[in-house]
Amino acid sequence: MTDSRVRVTLIGVVALALFCALFARLWYLQIASPNQFVEAARDNSVRKLPEPALRGRILDVAGRPLVDNRIANAITIDRKITARQRELVIPRLAELIGVRASELERKLDDQRVSPYTAVPVAQDVEDSVIVYISEHREDFPAVRAEPIAFRRYLHGSLAAHVLGYVGEISEEERKAQLGVGSYELGEGIGKSGVEQTYESELRGKSGVTQVEVDSRGRVLRTTETKRPRVGNDVRLTINLDVQRVAEESLAQGMLGARIVQDLTNKDEFETFTAPAGAVVVIDSTDGSVVALASNPTYDPNKFVDGIATPLWKQLNDAANHYPLVNRAAAGQYAPGSTFKLISGIAGLQSGVISPGKSIEDKGRYSYPTDPNRFFTNDNSVAYGSVNLARSLTVSSDVYFYTIGGDLYYRQRHGAPGGDALQKTARAYGFGEPTGIPLPGELSGRVPDSTWKQRIHKANPEAFPYPDWLPGDNIQLAVGQGDMLATPLQLAVAYSAFANSGTLYQPRIAAEVIGGNGRKLRSIEPIVNRSVPVPGRAEIVRGLTGVAYDTEGTAASVFAGFPAGLVSGKTGTAQVGDKQNTSWFVGMTPAVNARYIVVVMVEEGGYGAATAAPIARRVIQVLNGLPLTDVAIQTPPKGN
Amino acid sequence: MATILADRRARLVTSPLRHLDPILVLVPMIISALGIVMIYSSQRTLLEQAGDDPLYFAKRQVIGVALGLVVMAAMIAIDYHKLRELALWGYGATVAALFAVLIFGVEVKGAQARFDLGPLQMQPSEFIKLFLILVLAGYVAIHRGELNAKRIVISLAIAGLPMGLIMLEPDLGTDLVLMMIAFAILLVGGVKARHLVVLALMGITVATLAVNVGVLEKYQIDRLTSFAVDGTDPSGSGYNQDQSQIAIGNGRFTGEGLFEGTQTQSAYVPEQHTDFIFTAVGEELGFVGSGLLLGLFSLLVWRTWRAARVAQDRFGMLCCTGVLAMFVFQIFENIGMTMGIMPITGIPLPFMSYGGSSIVVSFACVGLVANVTMRRFS
């Protein structure tokens, strides 16, 4: 027994040692160790559920909503749906809402949706479906019908190129936005237009609900709620009425041109293609864009729920003329005779012409060193004695060829002011983006000797002549050759002329309005620079003649129009093997014009034929006149 | 009249109940009460979410404890010398039950270890602990101090028969407990040093074979080894242990508060009402609570050890030794496992873990020990 007692003691010692080990370990875990376990426990159980903010609205200049949000009943499926539940629910749901099961599967497997939010698989479902699901909840585990906000473009495709659209944020955009305030996967972001440029105002601030979840991810309790803050409204400078009329008129004019014969084609019968066009209306007093239309167009509503692939292909197909392209800011065209305003100013600035001095227009012009090469007026019409005003009214090419030629002569002989054409063009904003707060703007081109050498060096085969030749400068003076401008650039340039020399950066948004309806800040007009406006009265007289003088190029278009209401300039630009680009820049009223209306129709023929009638209707709405349908002029005279 | 009273007093004086160890009997009751509270705390959220009565497990545990108290009273009442013969029947019946459970039992979490008796489930492998202690103590005590090789082999066979059956369920944890019981009884029963060495070698050989021949399932090996591997992934075998250590560590000094433990209330620790009940105490009651619980267990072990020391005869001493080994190993293995210093095996924490069979057997063992101490003078 004694020996046994010793052995029992031995067991006791072992037990003591083991209990000491337990105490030591307990002490270490709970007292001695750093807080790693506490943190691990918190990480374990805390989840942050982002709650997206309602995006701000986009309003027109009068505060009428152009874009808002629609709260719609959507069917969502919880991501934590089990495979078994899925097997049962998907076919049932597909049957109920009438879509293919594979479509639901695809949406449910879309990894772009945040793993902590339910996946929307159907929206705008009928009320009966919602009722059915709620009454048969046990048949639809993990399925919920809940309201979700969808972006709504109230007027369909109206102002689509201004407004842009919203889409799910891409991986690259997420990386680019990291510093700004992080975006969740699957969150919407402005992809184009105002939606993109004013993203930070419109977006608002997502709310966060911090919840504690158990080991299976089920929510136990809410520990912290930060309500989402609704995005700010942005009031644009766009006027809904003018915008609508501009788009309608453009569409009318393009349709009309398509049934008119192109008389410049002497070989065969051909109507104008008129596949695309643009209208820009700018308030010359502050650079506000009143309307901006581009045709063909698209409906941003189609992007709201992720755009369908076939539609996306359509929108990016050459055969459809790229409806997504905003031709007002990203379309580059030879400006044709609308450029003569700049050439005239350049001529006056450099002194090669003066307002009162006339030039004898014999219908053709040749540069002294190359007397056998003729630059002709349209149809070689001879206008006789032409001063600055008349040159604009009748659109005498010879008058401006002379300016181009004389300036070339100065360039060649190192006389001052030889680069007046290019200098004036650049001063008036050509060759650089106007800075309109819309993505994708292009800068056009003001060609000169440096540019010509550069493209020759870059591609000698396509551009064999490195030298700036007389013809280059002469063609430039009538807005042809290698000169390229966007409709917006023309509008900005004419605005600066109209307001006596202030070149504004076009303004598209007027103010930011907080969620409570109070104005947060104005978006002030931005002056880019001052530009010289010599001979303004003479030029205005000439441009008014375009509309009212019997020999004005657009006189037939504006026949019967109230006196003094409009001045402007037609343009008919030749484009390689295509039909002529039809231009008209209208200004209303004629003197000290408040509004500049630029109309451009690709392959639309004479400026007076297609563009001017479109502009006429826009000028009607700007002046509160009754609207008359766009009447394509045929055959017009002068370019 | 006076003589009757005196006689009654005399009987009372000599009644063994006078020598009942109150600490030994009270401590398990306190621990069981705490156990019921912690079972409720760890399961109420899950049960509520499932739409069940949050008190479901707690209520069943109360029944188990009540049953245990009755059994303990019975074990105290019957002279333990009589238990020696009774235990043989018990041993036989339980071994038969272990056979039967392999055929008729219900499979729970991969082990076929229980009978489903309507509202109750019975786990014969729990009961075999008690009967092995009694039978083995009885056999070894007869051959007081003269344990030759043959007798050791018979002893091993007594232990080995149920162990083999339990191995088939499979229930590695219970086998380990039985091994410890047998080892302790043989040790105190007077096994010679050279036999001890042989036993140890045999143990190692059996373990090696079990691992290599494939008697043990892969998951059993993983569970045994994962605690020693650092940085185990949360989804793998180390998940339980990671989560249970996080829970205990999260408790700090005073704990998160009863019903307030984030790990516990969020059901991050699997099997928290059974094998991992200690983590609920650790997180919600902190070092104060879990230290106190360890203290209560120490008291229980101390009184059991004392009972072995003061036992009147060899049989009593060996019984207490068996119970002592059982408690010490179960407590150390279970709590050590939750704190990451022991491998994970399915061994319940006496008086704390949910499970009627375990509770009843634990109380029965305490009853046996109390029985031995209080009859040490008779």
Contacts between the chains, C-beta under 8 A, distances in Angstrom:
chain1	res1	chain2	res2	distance
A	1	B	314	6.6
A	1	B	317	7.6
A	3	B	145	7.4
A	3	B	190	6.6
A	4	B	145	7.8
A	4	B	188	5.1
A	4	B	189	7.3
A	4	B	190	6.5
A	4	B	314	6.9
A	4	B	317	6.2
A	5	B	309	5.9
A	5	B	317	7.8
A	7	B	187	5.5
A	7	B	188	4.6
A	7	B	190	8.0
A	8	B	188	5.6
A	8	B	305	6.9
A	8	B	308	4.6
A	8	B	309	5.6
A	8	B	317	6.8
A	8	B	321	6.1
A	8	B	324	7.9
A	9	B	309	7.3
A	10	B	187	7.7
A	11	B	184	6.0
A	11	B	187	7.3
A	11	B	188	7.1
A	11	B	305	7.1
A	11	B	308	7.8
A	11	B	321	6.7
A	11	B	324	6.2
A	11	B	325	6.8
A	11	B	328	7.6
A	12	B	305	4.5
A	12	B	309	8.0
A	12	B	324	8.0
A	14	B	328	7.5
A	15	B	301	5.5
A	15	B	305	6.6
A	15	B	324	7.1
A	15	B	328	4.5
A	18	B	328	6.3
A	18	B	332	4.4
A	19	B	294	6.9
A	19	B	297	7.5
A	19	B	298	5.4
A	19	B	301	7.1
A	19	B	331	8.0
A	19	B	332	7.5
A	21	B	332	7.6
A	21	B	336	7.3
A	21	B	341	6.9
A	22	B	294	5.9
A	22	B	331	7.8
A	22	B	332	6.5
A	22	B	335	5.4
A	22	B	336	6.4
A	22	B	339	7.3
A	23	B	291	7.1
A	23	B	294	6.1
A	25	B	336	7.3
A	25	B	339	4.6
A	25	B	340	7.7
A	25	B	341	5.3
A	26	B	248	7.4
A	26	B	282	7.5
A	26	B	287	6.6
A	26	B	290	5.9
A	26	B	291	6.4
A	26	B	294	6.6
A	26	B	339	6.5
A	27	B	287	7.2
A	29	B	245	6.4
A	29	B	248	5.0
A	29	B	249	4.7
A	29	B	282	7.4
A	29	B	339	5.9
A	30	B	248	6.5
A	30	B	249	6.4
A	30	B	251	5.5
A	30	B	252	5.6
A	30	B	253	6.6
A	30	B	282	6.9
A	30	B	286	6.3
A	30	B	287	4.2
A	30	B	290	7.4
A	31	B	252	7.3
A	31	B	253	6.2
A	31	B	287	5.7
A	33	B	249	6.1
A	36	B	249	7.1
A	37	B	245	6.7
A	37	B	246	5.0
A	37	B	247	8.0
A	37	B	248	7.4
A	37	B	249	2.4
A	37	B	250	5.1
A	38	B	249	6.9
A	38	B	250	5.3
A	38	B	252	6.9
A	40	B	246	4.5
A	40	B	249	7.6
A	40	B	250	7.6
A	41	B	246	5.2
A	41	B	247	7.0
A	41	B	249	7.7
A	41	B	250	3.9
A	41	B	262	5.4
A	41	B	263	5.2
A	41	B	268	7.9
A	41	B	283	7.8
A	42	B	262	7.3
A	44	B	243	7.7
A	44	B	246	6.8
A	44	B	262	7.2
A	44	B	263	6.7
A	44	B	266	7.2
A	44	B	268	5.7
A	45	B	262	4.6
A	45	B	263	7.3
A	45	B	266	5.0
A	45	B	268	7.3
A	212	B	262	6.5
A	212	B	266	6.6
A	213	B	266	6.8
A	214	B	45	6.9
A	214	B	46	7.8
A	214	B	49	7.9
A	214	B	265	7.5
A	214	B	266	3.8
A	214	B	267	4.9
A	214	B	268	7.2
A	215	B	243	7.8
A	215	B	266	5.9
A	215	B	267	4.9
A	215	B	268	4.5
A	216	B	267	7.3
A	218	B	49	6.4
A	220	B	45	6.8
A	220	B	265	6.7
A	220	B	266	6.1
